[in-house]
Amino acid sequence: MAMALMAGRGLAEAPALEAYGAAPAIDNVELSPSGALIARVLVVGEKRALAVSRIATGENLYAASIGENKVRDLRWIGEDQILIITSATHGLPLLGVARSELVFGMVLNLETKDIVQVLRGTPDVLATLYGGANVRRTSQGDAVFARGVNVVTGKADLHRIDLRNGRGRSVSSLDQDTDDYVLDAEGEVIATSRYSERHGRWSLHLRDGWRLRQAWAVDADLDTPSLMGMGRSSNTVIVSANRPDLSDDAESETGHVLFEVDVASGAWSRLPFERRPVQLIYHPRTGFLIGGSHQDEEGVRYEFLDAPAGRQWRAIERAFPGKAPQIISWADELQRVVVFIDTGESGIYQLVDFDVGEANIVAEAYPTISAAHVGAVRSIHYTAADGLQIPGYLTLPPGVETPANLPLIVLAHGGPAARDIAGFDYWAQALASRGYAVLQSNFRGSSGYGRAFMEAGYGEWGRKMQTDLSDGVRWLAAEGVIDPERVCIVGGSYGGYAAMAGVTIDKAPYRCAVSVNGVSDLRRMVNHVASRQGARNSYAVRYWNRFMGAARLNDRALDALSPAMLADDVDSPLLLIHGKDDTVVPIEQSRVMATAMRREGKPVELVELAGEDHWLSREETRQAMLRETVRFLQVHNPPD
């Protein structure tokens, strides 16, 4: 019937759900330092392939499969080698490592076509990355640095990698309390940060001759400072920290301010950003800080501290008015840049060449979904019951310009300290393509709206974070946009909890619910985290207790907010979908909910996705999730 709706609005038949659930056709795009070459990770089903070509001629220099692991990053090592960062769900039971998302590095040599695994063959060191990896252009040549865990000593030293065979040579002794480090241009460690989970103490250490000296320390059970990278010179580093003695920032959810710290003197100075960036941008050649980005209601926005980079970027924004382009990759001299655009599009990559004054499409994320089949995404605001302003987005079915009396899906985001953003969201667009309006509320506790908004979510699981969603339903109904009798709630991770709470705690607005990888038993979830980490008072336990409103580990007050404990109150059907390889929210959370509902004779379905993780990374199972979700919604909340 949704197909007929689309046709009735003058559109061709909507793409199949599989088009939305497919993995993006391009995983990564990266320009070489000179800007002459471009590397792309192509995706077909579960397979990834790396393709490298010469931009001027289109000549293919390399094309080969790199397997089924999820590609997380690409980085050029000079002009003839590429570092490929991947991850996969594995456990190492002989070493006591539970199933988790392990990170791996590979180095491709374009001349020999050889691929070597980073840290492979390093004595007593696991060939997995402890953290990420860094590329530096040293006076001795291009180099890769990565930390690896020594199974004998338990340390996580920093290694310089032999690019010929992947073996590492320890260059800095670091234990597992060292949570980050910064390298200068020569690959020398100039700063480290340490965090003791047991004592909740964070410390900054700066290079002092041949050693590192503690320069500052603070007690931080939560909201720990962060060491962010090099500053605007080779002798400074960036630290995000709460230093009310120096400066304060109400925009930051944690009260943190971005400081530039002089390694030699230890002096701190606040970075002169007009708005606190969420991500920092470093010069592709020097590695120095040049700018940052933040998210506003219309997309990603950039602010540059480096004048030449700022001029280049303003020219790009003028070339794509109203499109909120995003930086993907920059060549060394900033004369070529790859940008990504998904405003009114399903996602296109464009290569901007300042030398010739052209921009050309080099890849499409969802080539089978045309702009005509992308529903309009409107930024909205409404007032919660207690007067708090709640921002969010409303996605309309393609072709709808004046919405009235539409069926609605509330799509709750995960986190909960995360947010929905403007741009193409495959899940929201898939539902909109079937005739539903889709509400994505950034409820209190969402990130990106300042400290007071974040703190308003503490202790509000199942309470005001939940009613913020239903307040959005009531507002849309009062505006005449949706039919209040045709509303269901869907979500993943925390959003999955919100979906289950929508049929157990705040039930009035919803006819049905779909939870994907959701939490159903809060006390069991926090106990699982404590058991997995072997610590009753770990950072993660403290984080969850604060957001959930628990006074301590195993706080039975959480039972009143746990859908699995409230199954006898369910009046509406519930679909549970969960990945069997989820290492964040274990699948038992959905199984417990299904068992509780069946015991009470309530309508429930459970779909288990083999081989799927928490993030729905696999194409086949992501498509299965969409098919099952839409099937269920069309039965219990038909779009017409």
N, C-alpha and C positions, 0 to 999 in steps of 0.2 A: 504493500500500500504506500510505503514511503516513496517508492519509485514513481507512482502516479502523482503524489504530491509534488515531487520535483518537476515532473513534466508539466503539471498544471501551472507552475510558476514560470514556464517558458525555458526551463533548463533541460539539457539532455539528461538521460538516466544517470542517477548518482553512481559513482564508482562503488565497486563491491567493498564490503567491510575489510576484505583482505588487503586492499590498497592502503587503508589507514593503519592496519595492524602490521604491515610490512616494516621491517627495519629500514631506516633511511638508506637510500641507495648509495649515499656517500657518508662515511664515518668521519673522515678527517681530510683536510686539505692543507698543504704546507708548501710555501715557497722556499727555494734554496736561498742561501745567503746573497748570491748575486742577483737573484730574481729571474735567472734564465731557465730554471727547471721548476717543475711543479710535481709534487707527490700527492697521490690520492689513495685512500682506502675505499675500495669498491665492495659493496655488499650484495650477495645473491643468496637469499635464504639464510642459512646459518654460516655460510662460507664468507671469508674475507680474502680479498686479493689486494696487493699493493701494485699500483701502476705509477710509473715515473715517465714524464715526457718533457721534451724541449719545447718551450712556449713558442718560440719564433717560427719553428718549422712543423710542430706537431709530431716530431719523430718520437716513437716509443723507445725508451731506453731500458725499461724493465717492466715486466708484468708476470706475476706469479702468485699462487695461493700462499697465504700465511696462516691457514688453518681456521679453526672455529672459535678460538679465544676472542674475547671482547677487546677491541683495540681502544685504548684510552688516550693515547697521545702519539704524535710523530714529531721528531726533531732532527733537523739536519746536523750532521757532523762534517763541517766543510761542505764541499760541492760533490763529494763522491761516496759519502756514507750516510746512512739514516738510522737513527735510534727509534725502535718501535716498542712502545709500552703496551702490554696487554694484561688482562686479568682473567681468572677462571676460579670457579668454586672447587676447592680441594681441602682435604684434611691430611695431616701427617700424624697418624695415630701412634707410630713408634716413637715420635718425639713429643707426644702429648699435645699436639696442635689440633684443635677441633676444626671441623669444616668451616671455612671462611673464604673470603675473597682474597686470593693470593695474587700478587703482582709480579710480572716477569718482564725482562728486557731482552731485546734482540737487536743486533747490529747487522745491517745489510751493507755489503760492499758492492757498489754499482759496477765497479770494474771487473771484479772476479765473480760476481753474482753469489758469493758465499754469504751465509747467514750464521752468526755465532750467538749463543745465548750468554747474556751478561752473568758473570760470576760462575759460570760452568767451569768445573775443574779447579776452583779455588779451594785449597786444602781446608777441610772441616767447616766450610761455609755453605749454607743452603743457596741454591741457585734461584732464589726469589729475592725481590727487592724489599728492603725494609724502608718504606717510604718511597719516594720517587727516584729520579736520577737527574744529574746536572751535566750540561755540556759546556765546556770552556775552551776558548781559543788561546792556549798558552804559548809562551815563547818556544816551547818544545814541540808545538803542534797541537792539533785538535785533540781533546780529551773528554772522556766520560767518567763521571764519578758516581758511585752508588754505595749505599750501605747494605751490608749483608750480615745475617746472624751466624755467629760461630757456634756450632752445636756442642763444642767442648767447653768453651769459656763462658758462653751465654752473652758475650758482648756483641755489639752491632757496629763494628768499625766502618769507617769510610774507606772505600777502595778506589784506586785508579784502575780503570779497566784497560787491559791489553786488547786493542781493537782487532787484532789478528785472530785471537782465539777465545776471547771473552773472560779470560782469567783476571782476577782482581789482586792487586797488591795494596795491602793496608797502608794508608797514608795518615790516618788519624784514629787514635783509639777512643771509641765512644761506647758508653754503656747504654742500656735500654731506657734509662731515665733521661737520656739526652733526646729530646723530642724534635729538635730541628737544628739546622746549622746554616751558615752563609759562607760561600766561597768568594774570594776575589777573582779577578780576571785570570790569575795564574793558577787557580785551583787550590789556593791556600785557605784554610779555615780561618776566618777573621772573627767569627762570633758563633756561639752556640746558646741554646736555651735548654734548661733542664726542668723536669716536673716530677715531683714525688707525689704519686697518687695517695699513698698512705698518709703522708703528712700535709698534703694540699699546699705544697710550697713550690713556687715557680721562681727561677733565677736566670739572669742574663749574664753571659760570660764573654768578655771581649779579649782579643789578642793583645798580649803584652810581651813583646819579644818572642821567645820561643814557646811561651805557655799561654794559657787562657786564665784570666783573673775574673772573679765574680765582681760585676759592676753594679748590680741591683738585684734585689729579691723581694718577693711579696707573698703573703699567705693568700691563697686563692682556691678555696674548695670548689668553686665554679667560676665560669667566665674568666678563664686563665688568659694572660697575655699571650701574644703570638710574635714570633720572629718571622718577618715577612720577606726578607731578601735584601739585596744591595740597595743603597740609597742613590743619591744623585752624583756620587763620586765613589772611587774605589776605597775610600776610607770611612764610609758611613754605612749604616744598616738601618732598616725600617723595623720599628717595633710598634705593635698595637697594644696599648695598655691603658688601664685606668689610673691616671696620675692626677688626682684633683689638686695636688700641690703645684702642678704645672699648668694644667688646662683641663677643661671639661667639655663634654660633647653630648647634648641631649638627643642628637640624631642617632647615636649608636645604641643598639639594644642592650649593650653591656656597659655603657659608659666609657668604652675605650676610645682613645684618640690615637691617630697615627703620628708617631714621632720619628724624626731622623736622629740617630744617635752617632756621634763621632767616636770612632773606635779608639783613637789615640787619647782623647781627653775625657771621654765618657759623657760629654755634654749632650743634653736632650733639647731638641727644638721641634715645635709643632710644624707639620707639613702644611703648606699654604693652599690646601684645597678649599674651594668655596663650599662644596658639599662632600661629606665623607664618602669615599669610594668603597664599593664592595669588593672590587678586584683592582689590582695594580697592574700597570702596563710598563714593561721594560723594553729598552732599546734593543732591537734584534742583534746589533753588532756589539755594543759595549756592555750590555746587561744592566745598565744604569736605569734607575726609575725615571720615567718620562711622563707618566700620567696615571689616570685611574678611570673606572667606570662605575656607574650606579644605575639602578633600575627606577624609572618613573612610570607613570600610568600608561604611557604610549610606547615604551620600549627602553632599550639600553641607551644611556647618555654618557658622553665622554668629556673629561676635562684634562687638559694637558699642561704640565709644568714646563715642558720643553717647547719653545716657540716654533721651531720649524715643523715639528710633528703636529702641533696645534693647527698651523696653517694648512698642512696637507689634509688633516681631518675635516676642517671646516669646508674645504673644497669638495670633499666627498659628500658631506651632508647636503651641500647645495645641489649636487648632482642627483641626489635621491630624496627629494623633498617629501616629507610625510611618511617615509619608509623605515625610519629608525635602523639604518644599517649597523651591523656589528662587525668588529674587527676579528678576522680569523687568522691572518698571517701577513707579516710585513717583511719585505726584503731589506737587506742591510741599509741601503741608502734611502729607504722609504719612498722609492720611486714607483714601486709596484706593491699593491696591497690586495689581498682577497677579502671581500666582505660577504656577509650573509644577510639576506633579507627574507623575512617571513611575515611582513605586514600585508595582508590581503593576498598572500601567496602561500603555497605549501612548502616554500623554502628553496631559494636559489642562491648559488654562489657566483659572485661576479669578480672578475679580475680587473682592477682599475690600474691603468698604465698611464702615469703622468707624463712620460716621455713623448707619447703619441697622442695623449688626450682622449683615450678611449676606455670604455668599460664593456666587457664581454662576458656572457654567461659561460662558466666552465663546468658547472654541475648543477643538478637538481636533486633535492632531498627526496621528494615524492613525485616522480615524473608522470605518474598516471593520475594525479589529482590536479586538475587545472585550477587556475584562479577563479573561474566561474563556479567551481564547486567548493569554494572556501567560504564558509559562513561569516558574516560580519561579526566582529568582536567589539563590543562597546564597553568602555570604561564606565562604571557606575559607582554611586555612593548611596548609602541609606543609613537610617538611624536605628541603632539597636534599642531594646526596651529600656535600657538604663541611660540612654542618651549618647552613647559612644558612636562616633561615625565609623561605619564599616565600608571599606573600599572593596571592589571586586570587578568581575567581568561577566558580561552576558553575551554568549554566543548564540546567534540566530540561525535557523535553517537557511541554507543558501537560497538566495532570491527573495527572502523576506525583508522588506524595508520598513513596514509599519506593523509591528507585532501586536497581535490581539488574541487573547484567549488560547494561547499555545499550551500544549503539554510541557511540563518542566522536569528536567533532571538536575538535582543539586549534586555537583561533582566536587567533593571535598578533597583538598590537597593533603599530602602527607606532612611529616615533620614531627610535631606541628610547627616548629620554628623554621618555617619555609614560607613560600608564597607562590601564588599563581601570577603569571606575567602576561603581558600582551604578546601577540604573535600566534603562530600556528601550534595548536595543541592537538596531537593526533586523536586523543581520547575524546575531547570535547567536540572536535570536528566530526568524528565518526558518529557520535550521538546526534549532532545537529543534522547530519546528512540523512538521518532517518526521520526527521520531522520534529525533533525536540528542541526547545530552547534549553540552554545549559547555563546554570548559574555557578560561577566559581567565586566564592566569597573569600577574601583574605580576613578571616575572623581574628579576633584579638589573640595575641600570641604569635601571629604571623610575623615574619621578618620583613625589614625594609621600611618600617613606619615609625621608628624611634623607640626609645627606651620605655616610655610610659605605655605605649601600645603593647610592647612585648610583655612587660610586667603585668599588664591587665589580664594576660592569659595564664599566669601562674596559679596553679590549683584549680583551674577551670575546666578540666576534662569532664565532659558530661554535664557541665553547668553552663556558664555563659558562652564558652566557646561553641557549645552545641546550639544554644538559643540564638546566637548570632546568625547561624545558618537558617533557622526557621523564621527569624525576623526578616531575612531577605526574601523568603517565599511570600510572607505576608505583604511586604512592600510591593513586590512585583504584581501580586493579585490586586492590591489597591490601585495600582497604576493601570490595570486592565491588560497587562502584557500576557499574563498566564491564567490558566484555568486552575484554581486552587484545589479542585477535585481530581486533578490529574498530575500528581507530583510524586516522584520517587527520589531516593537518595543513593548515590553511588560514590565510592572512594577507595583509595588504596593506602595501606600503611596506617598512619593516624586517620586518614580519611576513611579507611575500612572500619576503624573503631567508630567514627562518627556515623557511618552508615548503620552499623549495628545499634548504636545508641538511638538512631532515628526510628527504630521499631521497638525499643525497650524503655527509653528514658524520656525523650521528647517526641512523642509518637504522632501527635495530632496532624501534622501536615502531610504525612507520607503514606502512600498506598503499598509501597514495597521498598526493598533495599538490596543493594549488591555490595558486598565487602570483598575487597581483593587484598590478600596478605595483611589482614587487619588484626588488631589486638582485641580479644574478647574478655580476658581475665587479667586485670591490671596487676593484681598482687602476684599471680603466677609469672607474669612477664618480667617484673622487676626481680623476682627471685631467680628466674632463669638467667638474667644478666649477671647477677651476683655470683651464681654458681659457675657460669661460664668463665668469668674473670677471676674466680678464686678469691674474691674480696667482697666483704659485706658492705664496705663503704667506699667503693670505687667512684671515680668521677662520673661514670655512666649511671650508677645507682643514685648518686646525689642529683644528677640532672633529671632523671625520671621522677624521683620523689618530689622535686620542686614543681615540675609541671603538673603532675597528677594530684598534688596536694597531700602527699603522704608524710606523716611525721617521722617514720622510720621504716626500715626494711620489714616486710611482712605485715604492714599495717592493715588490719582487717577493715578499716574504714573504706578502703578501696573497693570492697565487695559491693557496696551500694552503688558504685559507678561502673561495675563490670557487667556487660551484657550477658555473659555466660551465667551469671548468678540471677539474672532477671528474666529467664526464658519463659517463665509462666505468665509474664506480662505481655508477651508478643501477640499482636492482633493481625499482623501483616506478613506476607511471605518474604523469605530471606534467601538470597543466593550467596553462598560462600565460595570463593575461588582462592586457591593458595598454591604457590610454587613449592614443590617438594625440596628444592635446594635453597630455600630462603634461610639465610644465616643471620638475618636481622630480627625478624619476627618468625619464630618457629611455626611449622605447620600445625603443631598441636593446638595453637590458639584457635584455628578454625575447626579442628576436629572436636575440641572441647565444646565449642558453641553448637556444633551440629548435634552432638550427643545430648546436650542439655535440652535443645528444642525438640528432638525426637522423643525424649523421655516425657516431655510435657504434651506431646501430640501436636506440636506446632509445625506449620509448613516450612520446610527447609530443604535446600539442595546444597550438596558439597561437590565441587569440581576440583580435583587435584591435578596440578600441572607438572608432569614429569620433566626433570632437568631444568626447571625454571627457578630463577633467583628472585630476590626481593624487588628488583628494578624492572622486571619484565623485559629482560635483555634479548631473549630469543624470539625470532620472528614467528615460528610455528605456534608457540604457546601464547604469544601476545595476540595473534590472530584468533586463537581459540578463546582467549579471554573476551575479546570483543564479540565474537559470535554468541557465546553463552550469555553475555550481558544483554545484548540486544534481543536475543530470543526471549529471555526472561522478562525484559521490560515490555516487549510487544504483547506478551500474554497478560501481564498484570497492570500495565499502564499504556494501552495502545495509543499511538500518536493521532488517531482520527476515529 
